[in-house]
């Protein structure tokens, strides 16, 4: 009888140790998988129109809802404005409770999901090409805090060319004050028109 109790006890300990080992493997595997998730992938998991507070260089927060996430950028609606943010400029993100005020689950139904597999492969230069094509007047907020306003004339692989002009004037030669070549690494945020409302 005592031997049976001993064997039962040893068997229970072995089963518990095996269970603990499996649980540890699952936790380790979960940590490993979490360690492979990029910021873009994490932002793609945020539901459409979920509110975020994104802190940019200089500590300036931008609160809005996710419209789309690309390879190295996120598009956000903050009030009536839409922003294109290079992920390299994002300092931290807070997921806020609830949708953007005034949003309904069906608002922006023409938008692809933030997790759209095609959009997920498009880099910042692709997104800026849409701004060039649409001739949208932009406000570029640079990582050093400066702001340039004008129209993007070209989108290069790692830079854009901006014709600086007053925001209330169209891009015409007499209104262009300067032409800037701005590396994407120097851009904290791009504010433009309704470019991201297209399907």
Secondary structure as the mmCIF struct_conf table of DSSP 4:
data_model
#
loop_
_struct_conf.conf_type_id
_struct_conf.id
_struct_conf.beg_label_comp_id
_struct_conf.beg_label_asym_id
_struct_conf.beg_label_seq_id
_struct_conf.end_label_comp_id
_struct_conf.end_label_asym_id
_struct_conf.end_label_seq_id
HELX_RH_AL_P HELX_RH_AL_P1 UNK A 2 UNK A 34
TURN_TY1_P TURN_TY1_P1 UNK A 35 UNK A 36
HELX_RH_AL_P HELX_RH_AL_P2 UNK A 39 UNK A 44
TURN_TY1_P TURN_TY1_P2 UNK A 45 UNK A 45
BEND BEND1 UNK A 46 UNK A 46
HELX_LH_PP_P HELX_LH_PP_P1 UNK A 47 UNK A 47
TURN_TY1_P TURN_TY1_P3 UNK A 48 UNK A 49
STRN STRN1 UNK A 50 UNK A 55
HELX_RH_3T_P HELX_RH_3T_P1 UNK A 57 UNK A 59
STRN STRN2 UNK A 61 UNK A 69
BEND BEND2 UNK A 71 UNK A 72
STRN STRN3 UNK A 73 UNK A 78
TURN_TY1_P TURN_TY1_P4 UNK A 79 UNK A 80
STRN STRN4 UNK A 81 UNK A 86
HELX_RH_3T_P HELX_RH_3T_P2 UNK A 87 UNK A 89
STRN STRN5 UNK A 92 UNK A 99
HELX_LH_PP_P HELX_LH_PP_P2 UNK A 100 UNK A 100
TURN_TY1_P TURN_TY1_P5 UNK A 101 UNK A 102
TURN_TY1_P TURN_TY1_P6 UNK A 105 UNK A 110
BEND BEND3 UNK A 111 UNK A 111
HELX_LH_PP_P HELX_LH_PP_P3 UNK A 112 UNK A 113
TURN_TY1_P TURN_TY1_P7 UNK A 114 UNK A 115
TURN_TY1_P TURN_TY1_P8 UNK A 117 UNK A 118
HELX_RH_3T_P HELX_RH_3T_P3 UNK A 119 UNK A 121
HELX_RH_AL_P HELX_RH_AL_P3 UNK A 124 UNK A 134
TURN_TY1_P TURN_TY1_P9 UNK A 135 UNK A 135
STRN STRN6 UNK A 137 UNK A 142
TURN_TY1_P TURN_TY1_P10 UNK A 143 UNK A 144
BEND BEND4 UNK A 145 UNK A 145
STRN STRN7 UNK A 147 UNK A 155
BEND BEND5 UNK A 157 UNK A 158
STRN STRN8 UNK A 159 UNK A 164
TURN_TY1_P TURN_TY1_P11 UNK A 167 UNK A 168
BEND BEND6 UNK A 169 UNK A 169
HELX_RH_3T_P HELX_RH_3T_P4 UNK A 173 UNK A 175
STRN STRN9 UNK A 178 UNK A 183
HELX_RH_3T_P HELX_RH_3T_P5 UNK A 184 UNK A 186
STRN STRN10 UNK A 187 UNK A 192
BEND BEND7 UNK A 193 UNK A 194
HELX_RH_3T_P HELX_RH_3T_P6 UNK A 195 UNK A 197
#
